Amino acid sequence: MNLDRTIFAFAGVMILISVALTHWVSPYFVWFTVFIGANLLQSAFTGFCPAAKIFGLFGIKAGCAFGEK
């Protein structure tokens, strides 16, 4: 699995977790979902993703979207 697919899977899991927390724990967890969405949006425009840097440190090979420039 390359870095791109790892980031997409991680973002999807985090969104599902935040929606579940919003539903079952507190409606304030919706801000976690907003944060994830804002991070995805800024990484689409800037190419910088903090999670990609962290996963890269774990040795996951870069894909097309978050490769070294």
C-alpha positions in Angstrom: 0.0 0.0 0.0 1.5 3.4 -1.0 1.2 6.6 0.9 -1.7 8.0 -1.1 -3.9 5.0 -0.3 -2.8 5.0 3.3 -3.8 8.7 3.7 -7.2 8.1 2.0 -7.9 5.1 4.2 -6.8 7.0 7.4 -9.0 10.0 6.5 -12.0 7.8 5.9 -11.5 5.9 9.2 -11.1 9.2 11.1 -14.2 10.6 9.5 -16.3 7.5 10.4 -14.9 7.6 14.0 -15.7 11.3 14.3 -19.3 10.8 13.0 -19.8 7.9 15.4 -18.5 10.0 18.3 -20.8 12.9 17.3 -23.8 10.5 17.2 -23.2 8.6 20.4 -21.0 10.8 22.7 -21.4 14.5 22.1 -22.5 16.7 19.2 -19.4 18.8 19.7 -17.4 16.0 18.1 -18.7 17.4 14.8 -15.8 19.9 15.0 -13.4 16.9 14.7 -15.1 16.1 11.4 -14.8 19.8 10.3 -11.1 19.7 11.2 -10.5 16.6 9.1 -12.4 18.1 6.2 -10.4 21.4 6.4 -7.1 19.4 6.5 -8.1 17.5 3.4 -9.1 20.7 1.6 -5.8 22.5 2.4 -3.7 19.5 1.5 -5.5 19.4 -1.9 -4.3 22.9 -2.6 -0.9 23.0 -0.9 0.3 19.4 -1.3 1.2 19.4 2.4 -0.3 16.8 4.7 0.9 16.3 8.2 -0.3 12.7 8.3 1.6 12.0 5.1 4.8 13.2 6.8 4.2 11.0 9.8 3.4 7.9 7.7 6.5 8.6 5.6 8.5 8.4 8.8 7.1 4.9 9.3 8.6 3.9 5.9 5.5 3.9 3.7 6.5 4.4 0.1 5.3 7.6 -1.5 2.7 7.6 -4.2 1.8 10.3 -6.8 0.0 12.8 -4.6 2.3 13.1 -1.6 5.6 12.3 -3.1 8.8 14.2 -2.6 9.0 17.4 -4.8 
